């Protein structure tokens, strides 16, 4: 019997969108992809109880109820870790609001079949449907991410995970902070498939400016040790520049007639203050990097049970 394809989707009050998405997703994924299952991670456990959703193409539908709101990235980590204990077939990670298009899901799954069981397949956004302000912020985020980490990131959560890799991925502390950046940081093999961003099927996004900034900082924080080292090196460059400037002030004072009374003292004092601040900053980055190397992280495979309240079964395979 062909292994099932399990769709993992975090859901925060997007039940109407999810109900509209399932028939389209079922139509876009023919029988050749095997039986379909759905695992919904309810990221709003204190909201109104959701009405069960269904589609004929899905043989099993379950809902993970969390103990608290964890956010989009950690909800994905919860879903993947839960499935890792069941050893399923292929796992498709996508949003519940319809912005991840069903036709692109079929392309990702086909690419995963072609590349085998040891490579993740991510959707790479070539064209986005959000507002101009959002796209501008996303442009600055990608460039800042590149400068601080030395990596380029054009992928999000929309992806296909081979079942053979689930146990390894569930043991990565980095995915608890940011799924895509965690995969990139830990060197798990992956490829990109160009896709376009779809539009929401219902309602408005709950993502606000604060949540977007937090999401970006979470991606950068996955590379905290690398970011700390890069900033440390930058601070050393500035220290060298300030030392050169101090030597220039001393040279002008004692070996030329250009210095006016009081100028050298003021200039040397200001550069000394700046040098002191840079040295303190350098020590901060040193201890930051050392601390990040010894910090005990949250390991999803070990610790996820603390945030799992219940598993609701909305549909089971017919006997």
Beta strands, then each sheet from edge to edge (+ up, - down):
strand 1: 5-11
strand 2: 36-42
strand 3: 58-66
strand 4: 91-93
strand 5: 120-127
strand 6: 155-161
strand 7: 190-196
strand 8: 308-315
sheet 1: 7+ 5+ 6- 4+ 1+ 2+ 3+ 8-
end
